[in-house]
Structures are given as structure tokens and as C-alpha cells.
């Protein structure tokens, strides 16, 4: 089972004899604390008595002592232990994994030092096989070893090491499980060792496989028979079956975990999976029939595909996504075995604690959940806040394909949904709640595609069909073009996209008859030009139209942006504006300025202010305008000489001449001087009255200080 240094023969002694110095060999993989505890036992002492005295560090070293902890030593302390135990340091370092880990710093800056740690900061450890330990040491005192998945089984004595699980400050039952009558456990152990020998990523693959197996174990499927039988056989007589089921969880699922890990590390199977996906990310495991069938075969569960086909979250689907996204390379191999915190199995100690609490504490009735520390929302509460807004949005729109900038009832719902779509670490229970609102809230294609699909679906429901053979009549031009593009590229779509299109009538047969959405380009331009004229009449300019501006079903802002781009290309090749640009210039001469649209929009704001009967007083800092507009006007005055001649002419039209701009640029220095004068009078007033709370009509030494 373990590699040990041969025990040293000890001379016989009488009961009253003083213990002679001993040479105690460490066990391979033993914890520092266990080794020191066995060393102290040879001198009939406790570890909390021997180590502080030996290192001269005081009795506070083992504050909060627990048997599942670990003690870390610095170089001076390790040297003393080596001399005392009569074992060279290189042997101790080779046998004890934590011998040189987390070296503590001595309080006085020098000398031996130690630090005792316990809990989640210490790797999992537990008693090694007691029969093996007794055979190697010649004593009944157990030893604690760092337990890896493949070292939890002792094939010689057919034992499974549970490890130590502390519940409410006391260790849970740490009895080792007898595996007699479970030959599949020993066979799985042999396959596990073979996996680690031949595959460099065997350890990480087992972690992913373990997370998958635990997620299946938690489902408690009625069809599952092997795990309940195995758990019942491992439970000691007279014990709580529910408690033992949790305690022996990892042992119960061990054979299936090893089998699953052997599939995950198989490079040939991963290449087959990539070929089957055709580069498309699967939405659920139903999109990977080869994987589902393989898992059913290796686990000997013919009913498994039906249970896991609808899986749309969890460690297995994330692993499949990594296979498809990054099929080769070192970085890809590292991502392949990434196991996010939300998918890591819940520690057995927490499962046992929850089981005990559920049986001893009554369930709370009513009331709201605690906010935790201070007034901050916990992640669970924050999720349910967003979920409530998503539920209301879904009830109104029938889907959750909200744009990223969408705000709903003051809540940034679009950003919230986008963050949850991008994160592969969303807990499966959160995914299930969002899928209950919209099964396609997180599609493996763009959300824009999904929004267009919902628009087509709603149109088909309202109009009774799309009629692709007639060019999608009655649809908007944009929707008709989108539908025709889906038909022409039907073969390249994701299988799930093809199924969605079939649901609205675009079956593989129907797309063969699709015709393009027809329109007369000149007629369409005249219609858009009419919309532009109407917008300019209402707002005085075309630059006020943003990307979200829509008028009479036309996305006017986007259409104008396209016309600006086309006109720049036309002018680059021909040197003159295009006929369409001239038509738009007749509506607004500055619809496509050679400077930024933001500059032109600010100018129109200033002109609107002037048209309202106001005067732009540059010397007074442009009173009566908004702070943003005043700042913009001040910047134009300060940068007047760098502006283009057309920009300067536009400023003159709103009353800002070169002379006024120069005067405004000089105002900051004059205002600074005026402030310095006023500050002097303020100091004089304060020295006399002890305050600056002067009335507005206060005159001090001839200066209107109050004003």
C-alpha cells in the first residue's frame, strides 16, 4: 500500500525504564503532525507537550488543536526535529509532503518557529490503512496520510479510507470501510493507477469526472440501482442510512468516476467529439450523441442518455465546450480541465453538517433571508433580484433575448443577462431557473440571431405563416432579408437553429423554395429620405439621430450611418459627393460633417439656445446654458485657432466671433485675479469677525464682500 522506511529494532526495556532515544522513520505521504505525534508517543508524551518543548516556542503553538490539522516548521525547527528523531532531513523531506511547505517566520526574527493550521487551508488527510500501518511500524497507533483519490483504497486489505470530516467541532465517524464483496472497487483502482501512469492529465481528468459523477449522484434517479446497493453494503449495521450515504459518497461513485475519467482523457474520442460537433457548441448534451452513448456503455446504464440528454449546464457540458472551442495547444489543454468553483462538489463535511441541521433544526417560516455582512446582498440574493426582473421582462416580451444595454424598470437587465451568459461557472440551479423563463436564454450562437428569430416567430404567429416561396411577403425588409439569409445558409447553421426554424415553418424542404425579399432600391431610398425629412423637420438636424432611432419602422440612425460610410467611400474614389449624399445635404447641409457628430450635435444645441432668444455671453461663462454645453463652448473658444474654417463660420453664426473667443479664453486669468483680491478681503473680514457668514449686502473696506 505505502512505501515505508524499515522500522528500527528497539531494545527491550522494563516498564520502569526510562525511554531510550529512538530513530523513528516516517511513512510515505504522512503529515508532519502525524509523524511528530508518533514520535512523541514513543517517548510516552503528547505532541502538544513534545514539540513546544523541543522547539522552545511556548504552548500557544497548538492553539485550536485538531487532529485533522497540520504543523508547518521553518528551517531551524526542521533541523532540531531531524537531530532529535535521528533521521536525516533529506529522508524526512522525501517522505513528508508538507515538510518544507508554508515556512513560518519566527516572531523574534531568528530561531525555530512553527505554525499550526487546520480546516480548508490544509489538504485532505486521513488515517492510512490501520493494518498496513501496524505491519510497518509494529505498533497499533494509527498514522495520518495525505489522501489522494488513488490512495484511498488499500487493495491488500480491501479498505477504503474515508478521511476526517469535522462536524460542529468534533470529528465524524472515521472508520475505514470494508470493501469485501465489492470486486468492482478493486478493479476500478487498478484502472485508476493505469490511468495515472499513462496520461499526464489523469489527475485533473479525475477531478472533472468526480464532479460529474457527484452531480449525477445528487439526482437520486429512480432507475439507479448500483449506487444504492453499494451504499447499503458499505454501511455498518445499525447506522443511519442517510448519514452513511453521505459519508461514503466518494466510495460509492468511485468505479463510475474512474470509467468516466478514462473517456475524458482519450484523445481519439475527443477528436471524434470535435468532428461530430462540426465546430458548433452544443446547447445540451443531446447535441453530442456519441458522448452520451459512450457514457451509458462504460457505466452499464442503458437509461442514462434519457436522463442527461437535456443537461444544459454543469462540468460535463463545460468540458465539451472546451473540446469544441480549443481542440489543440497547451493553453487549450489547460482550459480543458478547468473546474469552476460552482461545479466543484460540495465537501462531505458540509453535506453531513446540512444533514444533521436538517434533522435537528425546525425550518424557518416566513421572514426574509439575512443580508449577511452589513447591508450587502449575498450572491444568492443578488441572483434572485435579477431573476425577478428577468421574470417580469419575459412575461412582457416572451423571451430573455434583451440587448446588452437594455434597462428594465431601472435595472440593467441586459448587462446582467450578458454576464450570466458569458460565465461558464453559473450554478446549474440558476441555469435551470432561467431556462424555465426562456429555454434559449443562453444560446450557443449570438443573442442578436435569437432576437431576430423571436421577431420571425411572432410574425409567423400573427400573420399565419412566412411563405418563403413568395419572398417572405408582409415582413419588414430587414426581417425578410434575415430569413432569406437563414435559408441560403441553412446547411451551416447549428442543428438546434435548424430545429427552431423548422418550428416556424422553415423546414429543410421549405428553405429550398425560398425567394429573396424583393424591393425597389430607388423607392426604398425615397421612403428613407422622406423619413429623414420628417426627422429633420422635428429636430432641426439629422445628426441628432442615434443608432437606436427608429421612424415608421425604419432604423433611421443606422440607415444614416450606412449612408455616411457609403458617401465617404464614394468621395474617396470620385472626389465629389454621391447623388444620394446631395439629396441628404438638401435636408441638412451638415448631415455628414468632416468632424465628429458629437461636435455637430453640440453646435445644434447651442444654435437652438440662440434661436430661443438667448445670447451666448462668452465673457460671463455662457450663463443660461447647461454645464455640458457651457464647457463645450468654452473649449471651442480656447481652441478657436485650431478649428477648421467651416467650424469657425458655424460659431460666428451663433454669435461667437474671433474677438469674443479670444476674450473668453482670457477670462480664466482675470477671474483668478479677481478671486485673489476677494480672498484678501475675506481674510481681513475673518480676522475681525471670526467667520465668513457675511450677509449678501455686506461691504468690507469698500469691497462688496457679501456678494
CORQUINOR-V216962 format. One record per residue. N is the residue number from 0. RES is the residue in one small letter. SS is DSSP state (helix for helix, strand for strand, loop for the rest). PHI is phi in radians with two decimals (NA if undefined). Layout:
{{N & RES & SS & PHI} {N & RES & SS & PHI}}
This chain:
{{0 & x & loop & NA} {1 & x & loop & -2.24} {2 & x & loop & -1.64} {3 & x & strand & -2.22} {4 & x & loop & -1.36} {5 & x & loop & -1.08} {6 & x & loop & -1.17} {7 & x & loop & -1.52} {8 & x & loop & -1.11} {9 & x & loop & -1.93} {10 & x & loop & -1.21} {11 & x & loop & -1.11} {12 & x & loop & -2.59} {13 & x & loop & -1.50} {14 & x & loop & -1.08} {15 & x & loop & -1.59} {16 & x & loop & -1.23} {17 & x & loop & -1.35} {18 & x & loop & -1.02} {19 & x & loop & -1.45} {20 & x & loop & -0.98} {21 & x & loop & -2.12} {22 & x & loop & -1.95} {23 & x & loop & -1.87} {24 & x & loop & -1.38} {25 & x & loop & -1.38} {26 & x & strand & -1.65} {27 & x & loop & -1.11} {28 & x & loop & 1.46} {29 & x & strand & -1.33} {30 & x & loop & -1.37} {31 & x & helix & -1.00} {32 & x & helix & -1.10} {33 & x & helix & -1.12} {34 & x & helix & -1.10} {35 & x & helix & -1.17} {36 & x & helix & -1.16} {37 & x & helix & -1.18} {38 & x & helix & -1.13} {39 & x & helix & -1.13} {40 & x & helix & -1.12} {41 & x & helix & -1.16} {42 & x & loop & -1.81} {43 & x & loop & 1.05} {44 & x & loop & -2.19} {45 & x & loop & -1.60} {46 & x & helix & -1.11} {47 & x & helix & -1.31} {48 & x & helix & -1.66} {49 & x & helix & -1.26} {50 & x & helix & -1.14} {51 & x & helix & -1.05} {52 & x & helix & -1.20} {53 & x & helix & -1.18} {54 & x & helix & -1.62} {55 & x & loop & 1.00} {56 & x & loop & -2.03} {57 & x & loop & 1.56} {58 & x & helix & -1.41} {59 & x & helix & -1.38} {60 & x & helix & -1.06} {61 & x & helix & -1.79} {62 & x & loop & -1.11} {63 & x & loop & 1.28} {64 & x & loop & -1.02} {65 & x & loop & -2.46} {66 & x & loop & -1.23} {67 & x & loop & -1.62} {68 & x & loop & -1.54} {69 & x & strand & -2.56} {70 & x & strand & -1.97} {71 & x & strand & -1.92} {72 & x & strand & -2.19} {73 & x & loop & -1.54} {74 & x & helix & -1.07} {75 & x & helix & -1.12} {76 & x & helix & -1.16} {77 & x & helix & -1.12} {78 & x & helix & -1.14} {79 & x & helix & -1.14} {80 & x & helix & -1.08} {81 & x & helix & -1.08} {82 & x & helix & -1.16} {83 & x & helix & -1.17} {84 & x & helix & -1.45} {85 & x & loop & 1.10} {86 & x & loop & -2.16} {87 & x & loop & -1.00} {88 & x & helix & -1.10} {89 & x & helix & -1.12} {90 & x & helix & -1.26} {91 & x & helix & -1.10} {92 & x & helix & -1.16} {93 & x & helix & -1.24} {94 & x & helix & -1.62} {95 & x & loop & -1.78} {96 & x & loop & -1.05} {97 & x & loop & -1.76} {98 & x & loop & -1.05} {99 & x & loop & -1.94} {100 & x & loop & -1.50} {101 & x & loop & 0.82} {102 & x & loop & -1.10} {103 & x & loop & -1.35} {104 & x & loop & -1.79} {105 & x & loop & -1.15} {106 & x & loop & -1.04} {107 & x & loop & -1.61} {108 & x & loop & 1.55} {109 & x & loop & -2.70} {110 & x & loop & 1.73} {111 & x & loop & -1.22} {112 & x & loop & -2.63} {113 & x & strand & -2.49} {114 & x & strand & -2.47} {115 & x & strand & -1.78} {116 & x & strand & -2.25} {117 & x & loop & -2.67} {118 & x & helix & 1.60} {119 & x & helix & -1.22} {120 & x & helix & -1.37} {121 & x & loop & -1.88} {122 & x & loop & -1.04} {123 & x & loop & -1.07} {124 & x & strand & -2.52} {125 & x & strand & -2.99} {126 & x & strand & -1.15} {127 & x & loop & -1.27} {128 & x & loop & -0.94} {129 & x & helix & -1.15} {130 & x & helix & -1.19} {131 & x & helix & -1.13} {132 & x & helix & -1.11} {133 & x & helix & -1.12} {134 & x & helix & -1.19} {135 & x & helix & -1.45} {136 & x & helix & -1.77} {137 & x & loop & 1.32} {138 & x & loop & -2.34} {139 & x & loop & -1.49} {140 & x & loop & -1.16} {141 & x & loop & -1.29} {142 & x & loop & -2.14} {143 & x & strand & -1.76} {144 & x & strand & -2.14} {145 & x & strand & -1.25} {146 & x & loop & -1.67} {147 & x & loop & -1.73} {148 & x & helix & -0.93} {149 & x & helix & -1.45} {150 & x & helix & -1.77} {151 & x & loop & -1.34} {152 & x & strand & -1.86} {153 & x & strand & -1.81} {154 & x & loop & -1.18} {155 & x & loop & -1.16} {156 & x & loop & -1.84} {157 & x & loop & 0.93} {158 & x & strand & -2.19} {159 & x & strand & -2.01} {160 & x & loop & -1.51} {161 & x & loop & -1.33} {162 & x & loop & 1.50} {163 & x & loop & -1.93} {164 & x & loop & -2.17} {165 & x & strand & -1.51} {166 & x & strand & -2.19} {167 & x & loop & 0.97} {168 & x & loop & 1.38} {169 & x & strand & -2.38} {170 & x & strand & -1.27} {171 & x & loop & -1.30} {172 & x & loop & -0.99} {173 & x & loop & -1.93} {174 & x & loop & -1.06} {175 & x & loop & -1.47} {176 & x & strand & -1.52} {177 & x & strand & -1.47} {178 & x & loop & -1.69} {179 & x & loop & -1.06} {180 & x & loop & 1.56} {181 & x & loop & -2.19} {182 & x & helix & -1.11} {183 & x & helix & -1.14} {184 & x & helix & -1.21} {185 & x & helix & -1.19} {186 & x & helix & -1.13} {187 & x & helix & -1.14} {188 & x & helix & -1.12} {189 & x & helix & -1.11} {190 & x & helix & -1.15} {191 & x & helix & -1.13} {192 & x & helix & -1.10} {193 & x & helix & -1.14} {194 & x & helix & -1.09} {195 & x & helix & -1.19} {196 & x & helix & -1.28} {197 & x & helix & -1.85} {198 & x & loop & -2.16} {199 & x & loop & -1.12} {200 & x & loop & -1.74} {201 & x & helix & -1.06} {202 & x & helix & -1.13} {203 & x & helix & -1.24} {204 & x & helix & -1.11} {205 & x & helix & -1.13} {206 & x & helix & -1.08} {207 & x & helix & -1.14} {208 & x & helix & -1.07} {209 & x & helix & -1.12} {210 & x & helix & -1.09} {211 & x & helix & -1.15} {212 & x & helix & -1.10} {213 & x & helix & -1.14} {214 & x & helix & -1.12} {215 & x & helix & -1.22} {216 & x & helix & -1.03} {217 & x & helix & -1.23} {218 & x & helix & -1.25} {219 & x & loop & 0.90} {220 & x & loop & -1.11} {221 & x & loop & -1.08} {222 & x & loop & -1.28} {223 & x & loop & -1.25} {224 & x & loop & -2.08} {225 & x & helix & -1.22} {226 & x & helix & -1.16} {227 & x & helix & -1.04} {228 & x & helix & -1.12} {229 & x & helix & -1.17} {230 & x & helix & -1.13} {231 & x & helix & -1.15} {232 & x & helix & -1.26} {233 & x & helix & -1.46} {234 & x & loop & -1.31} {235 & x & loop & -1.12} {236 & x & loop & -1.06} {237 & x & loop & 1.43} {238 & x & loop & -1.74} {239 & x & loop & -1.18} {240 & x & helix & -1.06} {241 & x & helix & -1.13} {242 & x & helix & -1.14} {243 & x & helix & -1.18} {244 & x & helix & -1.05} {245 & x & helix & -1.25} {246 & x & helix & -1.12} {247 & x & loop & -1.75} {248 & x & helix & -0.92} {249 & x & helix & -1.14} {250 & x & helix & -1.25} {251 & x & helix & -1.12} {252 & x & loop & -1.65} {253 & x & helix & -1.04} {254 & x & helix & -1.04} {255 & x & helix & -1.21} {256 & x & helix & -1.12} {257 & x & helix & -1.12} {258 & x & helix & -1.10} {259 & x & helix & -1.16} {260 & x & helix & -1.09} {261 & x & helix & -1.13} {262 & x & helix & -1.33} {263 & x & helix & -1.13} {264 & x & loop & -1.51} {265 & x & loop & -1.29} {266 & x & helix & -1.15} {267 & x & helix & -1.11} {268 & x & helix & -1.22} {269 & x & helix & -1.13} {270 & x & helix & -1.13} {271 & x & helix & -1.13} {272 & x & helix & -1.13} {273 & x & helix & -1.13} {274 & x & helix & -1.12} {275 & x & helix & -1.16} {276 & x & helix & -1.34} {277 & x & loop & 0.97} {278 & x & loop & 1.46} {279 & x & loop & -1.58} {280 & x & loop & -1.25} {281 & x & loop & -1.22} {282 & x & loop & -1.41} {283 & x & loop & -2.38} {284 & x & helix & -1.19} {285 & x & helix & -1.12} {286 & x & helix & -1.39} {287 & x & loop & -2.20} {288 & x & helix & -1.07} {289 & x & helix & -1.11} {290 & x & helix & -1.16} {291 & x & helix & -1.07} {292 & x & helix & -1.16} {293 & x & helix & -1.11} {294 & x & helix & -1.14} {295 & x & helix & -1.11} {296 & x & helix & -1.23} {297 & x & helix & -1.28} {298 & x & helix & -1.65} {299 & x & loop & 1.03} {300 & x & loop & -2.31} {301 & x & loop & -1.14} {302 & x & loop & -1.52} {303 & x & helix & -1.10} {304 & x & helix & -0.95} {305 & x & helix & -1.12} {306 & x & helix & -1.41} {307 & x & helix & -1.82} {308 & x & loop & -1.07} {309 & x & loop & -1.50} {310 & x & loop & -1.11} {311 & x & loop & -2.09} {312 & x & loop & -2.76} {313 & x & loop & 1.99} {314 & x & helix & -1.14} {315 & x & helix & -1.22} {316 & x & helix & -1.18} {317 & x & helix & -1.09} {318 & x & helix & -1.08} {319 & x & helix & -1.10} {320 & x & helix & -1.06} {321 & x & helix & -1.12} {322 & x & helix & -1.07} {323 & x & helix & -1.36} {324 & x & helix & -1.27} {325 & x & loop & -2.34} {326 & x & loop & -1.32} {327 & x & loop & -2.59} {328 & x & loop & 1.77} {329 & x & helix & -1.16} {330 & x & helix & -1.10} {331 & x & helix & -1.13} {332 & x & helix & -1.10} {333 & x & helix & -1.21} {334 & x & helix & -1.15} {335 & x & helix & -1.02} {336 & x & loop & -1.86} {337 & x & loop & -1.24} {338 & x & loop & -2.09} {339 & x & loop & -1.27} {340 & x & helix & -1.01} {341 & x & helix & -1.15} {342 & x & helix & -1.78} {343 & x & loop & -1.25} {344 & x & loop & -1.07} {345 & x & loop & -1.18} {346 & x & loop & -0.97} {347 & x & helix & -1.06} {348 & x & helix & -1.04} {349 & x & helix & -1.23} {350 & x & helix & -1.09} {351 & x & helix & -1.16} {352 & x & helix & -1.10} {353 & x & helix & -1.13} {354 & x & helix & -1.13} {355 & x & helix & -1.19} {356 & x & helix & -1.14} {357 & x & helix & -1.12} {358 & x & helix & -1.54} {359 & x & helix & -1.98} {360 & x & loop & -1.98} {361 & x & loop & -1.25} {362 & x & loop & -1.25} {363 & x & loop & -1.22} {364 & x & loop & -2.02} {365 & x & loop & 1.23} {366 & x & loop & 1.38} {367 & x & loop & -1.91} {368 & x & loop & -1.17} {369 & x & loop & -1.18} {370 & x & loop & -1.43} {371 & x & loop & 1.37} {372 & x & loop & -1.30} {373 & x & loop & 1.03} {374 & x & loop & -1.95} {375 & x & loop & -1.34} {376 & x & loop & -1.30} {377 & x & loop & -1.27} {378 & x & helix & -0.96} {379 & x & helix & -1.17} {380 & x & helix & -1.20} {381 & x & helix & -1.10} {382 & x & helix & -1.12} {383 & x & helix & -1.23} {384 & x & helix & -1.12} {385 & x & helix & -1.12} {386 & x & helix & -1.13} {387 & x & helix & -1.11} {388 & x & helix & -1.18} {389 & x & helix & -1.11} {390 & x & helix & -1.13} {391 & x & helix & -1.18} {392 & x & helix & -1.14} {393 & x & helix & -1.12} {394 & x & helix & -1.15} {395 & x & helix & -1.44} {396 & x & helix & -1.83} {397 & x & loop & 1.46} {398 & x & loop & -2.85} {399 & x & loop & -2.09} {400 & x & loop & -1.46} {401 & x & loop & -1.38} {402 & x & loop & -1.06} {403 & x & loop & -1.11} {404 & x & loop & -1.59} {405 & x & loop & -1.19} {406 & x & loop & -2.00} {407 & x & strand & -2.18} {408 & x & loop & 0.96} {409 & x & loop & 1.41} {410 & x & strand & -1.81} {411 & x & loop & -1.33} {412 & x & helix & -1.18} {413 & x & helix & -1.04} {414 & x & helix & -1.16} {415 & x & helix & -1.08} {416 & x & helix & -1.15} {417 & x & helix & -1.08} {418 & x & helix & -1.09} {419 & x & helix & -1.28} {420 & x & helix & -1.20} {421 & x & helix & -1.31} {422 & x & loop & -1.43} {423 & x & loop & -1.38} {424 & x & loop & -1.75} {425 & x & loop & -1.15} {426 & x & loop & -0.99} {427 & x & helix & -0.98} {428 & x & helix & -1.20} {429 & x & helix & -1.23} {430 & x & helix & -1.04} {431 & x & helix & -1.09} {432 & x & helix & -1.18} {433 & x & helix & -1.24} {434 & x & helix & -1.17} {435 & x & helix & -1.18} {436 & x & helix & -1.54} {437 & x & loop & -2.70} {438 & x & loop & -1.04} {439 & x & loop & -1.97} {440 & x & loop & -1.19} {441 & x & loop & -2.25} {442 & x & loop & -1.34} {443 & x & loop & -1.40} {444 & x & loop & -2.23} {445 & x & loop & -1.26} {446 & x & helix & -1.21} {447 & x & helix & -1.08} {448 & x & helix & -1.05} {449 & x & helix & -1.16} {450 & x & helix & -1.13} {451 & x & helix & -1.11} {452 & x & helix & -1.11} {453 & x & helix & -1.12} {454 & x & helix & -1.10} {455 & x & helix & -1.15} {456 & x & helix & -1.09} {457 & x & helix & -1.14} {458 & x & helix & -1.13} {459 & x & helix & -1.12} {460 & x & helix & -1.20} {461 & x & helix & -1.38} {462 & x & helix & -1.80} {463 & x & loop & 1.46} {464 & x & loop & 2.48} {465 & x & loop & -1.73} {466 & x & loop & 0.87} {467 & x & helix & -1.10} {468 & x & helix & -1.16} {469 & x & helix & -1.91} {470 & x & loop & 1.39} {471 & x & loop & 0.97} {472 & x & loop & -1.15} {473 & x & loop & 1.29} {474 & x & loop & -1.55} {475 & x & loop & -1.15} {476 & x & helix & -1.07} {477 & x & helix & -1.10} {478 & x & helix & -1.19} {479 & x & helix & -1.08} {480 & x & helix & -1.11} {481 & x & helix & -1.11} {482 & x & helix & -1.11} {483 & x & helix & -1.15} {484 & x & helix & -1.11} {485 & x & helix & -1.17} {486 & x & helix & -1.21} {487 & x & helix & -1.22} {488 & x & loop & -1.86} {489 & x & helix & -1.03} {490 & x & helix & -1.16} {491 & x & helix & -1.62} {492 & x & loop & -1.32} {493 & x & loop & -1.09} {494 & x & helix & -0.92} {495 & x & helix & -1.22} {496 & x & helix & -1.11} {497 & x & helix & -1.08} {498 & x & helix & -1.16} {499 & x & helix & -1.13} {500 & x & helix & -1.14} {501 & x & helix & -1.10} {502 & x & helix & -1.13} {503 & x & loop & -1.88} {504 & x & loop & 1.75} {505 & x & loop & -1.60} {506 & x & loop & -1.37} {507 & x & helix & -0.97} {508 & x & helix & -1.33} {509 & x & helix & -1.20} {510 & x & helix & -1.18} {511 & x & loop & -1.21} {512 & x & loop & -1.70} {513 & x & loop & -1.15} {514 & x & loop & -2.09} {515 & x & loop & -1.18} {516 & x & loop & -1.24} {517 & x & loop & -1.57} {518 & x & loop & -2.79} {519 & x & loop & -1.56} {520 & x & helix & -1.07} {521 & x & helix & -1.14} {522 & x & helix & -1.13} {523 & x & helix & -1.11} {524 & x & helix & -1.14} {525 & x & helix & -1.12} {526 & x & helix & -1.13} {527 & x & helix & -1.14} {528 & x & helix & -1.13} {529 & x & helix & -1.12} {530 & x & helix & -1.12} {531 & x & helix & -1.12} {532 & x & helix & -1.10} {533 & x & helix & -1.12} {534 & x & helix & -1.17} {535 & x & helix & -1.15} {536 & x & helix & -1.11} {537 & x & helix & -1.43} {538 & x & helix & -2.01} {539 & x & loop & 1.45} {540 & x & loop & -2.82} {541 & x & loop & -1.67} {542 & x & loop & -1.29} {543 & x & loop & -1.31} {544 & x & loop & -1.33} {545 & x & loop & -1.76} {546 & x & loop & -1.09} {547 & x & loop & -1.63} {548 & x & loop & -1.26} {549 & x & loop & -2.24} {550 & x & strand & -2.42} {551 & x & loop & 0.93} {552 & x & loop & 1.43} {553 & x & strand & -1.72} {554 & x & loop & -1.36} {555 & x & helix & -1.09} {556 & x & helix & -1.06} {557 & x & helix & -1.17} {558 & x & helix & -1.11} {559 & x & helix & -1.11} {560 & x & helix & -1.08} {561 & x & helix & -1.13} {562 & x & helix & -1.14} {563 & x & helix & -1.10} {564 & x & helix & -1.10} {565 & x & helix & -1.14} {566 & x & helix & -1.17} {567 & x & helix & -1.09} {568 & x & helix & -1.12} {569 & x & helix & -1.11} {570 & x & helix & -1.15} {571 & x & helix & -1.11} {572 & x & helix & -1.57} {573 & x & helix & -1.97} {574 & x & loop & 1.44} {575 & x & loop & -2.33} {576 & x & loop & -1.13} {577 & x & loop & -1.34} {578 & x & helix & -1.00} {579 & x & helix & -1.16} {580 & x & helix & -1.13} {581 & x & helix & -1.14} {582 & x & helix & -1.12} {583 & x & helix & -1.25} {584 & x & helix & -1.15} {585 & x & helix & -1.16} {586 & x & helix & -1.46} {587 & x & loop & -2.53} {588 & x & loop & -1.02} {589 & x & loop & -1.96} {590 & x & loop & -1.21} {591 & x & loop & -2.35} {592 & x & loop & -1.23} {593 & x & loop & -1.34} {594 & x & loop & -1.99} {595 & x & loop & -1.28} {596 & x & helix & -1.13} {597 & x & helix & -1.08} {598 & x & helix & -1.11} {599 & x & helix & -1.16} {600 & x & helix & -1.11} {601 & x & helix & -1.13} {602 & x & helix & -1.10} {603 & x & helix & -1.16} {604 & x & helix & -1.12} {605 & x & helix & -1.16} {606 & x & helix & -1.15} {607 & x & helix & -1.08} {608 & x & helix & -1.12} {609 & x & helix & -1.21} {610 & x & helix & -1.08} {611 & x & loop & -1.41} {612 & x & loop & 1.67} {613 & x & loop & -1.66} {614 & x & loop & -2.02} {615 & x & loop & -1.50} {616 & x & loop & -1.60} {617 & x & loop & -1.18} {618 & x & loop & -1.22} {619 & x & loop & -1.72} {620 & x & loop & 1.47} {621 & x & loop & 1.01} {622 & x & loop & -1.18} {623 & x & loop & 1.55} {624 & x & loop & -1.75} {625 & x & loop & -1.21} {626 & x & helix & -1.10} {627 & x & helix & -1.17} {628 & x & helix & -1.19} {629 & x & helix & -1.08} {630 & x & helix & -1.11} {631 & x & helix & -1.13} {632 & x & helix & -1.11} {633 & x & helix & -1.09} {634 & x & helix & -1.14} {635 & x & helix & -1.16} {636 & x & helix & -1.15} {637 & x & helix & -1.20} {638 & x & loop & -1.90} {639 & x & helix & -1.00} {640 & x & helix & -1.21} {641 & x & helix & -1.62} {642 & x & loop & -1.31} {643 & x & loop & -1.24} {644 & x & helix & -0.98} {645 & x & helix & -1.14} {646 & x & helix & -1.17} {647 & x & helix & -1.08} {648 & x & helix & -1.10} {649 & x & helix & -1.11} {650 & x & helix & -1.19} {651 & x & helix & -1.10} {652 & x & helix & -1.13} {653 & x & loop & -1.84} {654 & x & loop & 1.70} {655 & x & loop & -1.79} {656 & x & loop & -1.50} {657 & x & helix & -1.00} {658 & x & helix & -1.15} {659 & x & helix & -1.15} {660 & x & helix & -1.11} {661 & x & helix & -1.18} {662 & x & helix & -1.14} {663 & x & helix & -1.14} {664 & x & helix & -1.17} {665 & x & helix & -1.49} {666 & x & helix & -1.04} {667 & x & helix & -0.97} {668 & x & helix & -1.19} {669 & x & helix & -1.16} {670 & x & helix & -1.11} {671 & x & helix & -1.15} {672 & x & helix & -1.17} {673 & x & helix & -1.05} {674 & x & helix & -1.16} {675 & x & helix & -1.09} {676 & x & helix & -1.13} {677 & x & helix & -1.10} {678 & x & helix & -1.14} {679 & x & helix & -1.13} {680 & x & helix & -1.14} {681 & x & helix & -1.13} {682 & x & helix & -1.08} {683 & x & helix & -1.11} {684 & x & helix & -1.12} {685 & x & helix & -1.18} {686 & x & helix & -1.16} {687 & x & helix & -1.52} {688 & x & helix & -1.84} {689 & x & loop & 1.28} {690 & x & loop & -2.77} {691 & x & loop & -1.97} {692 & x & loop & -1.42} {693 & x & loop & -1.51} {694 & x & loop & -1.17} {695 & x & loop & -1.16} {696 & x & loop & -1.68} {697 & x & loop & -1.23} {698 & x & loop & -2.06} {699 & x & strand & -2.11} {700 & x & loop & 0.94} {701 & x & loop & 1.43} {702 & x & strand & -1.89} {703 & x & loop & -1.29} {704 & x & loop & -1.22} {705 & x & loop & -1.05} {706 & x & loop & -1.24}}
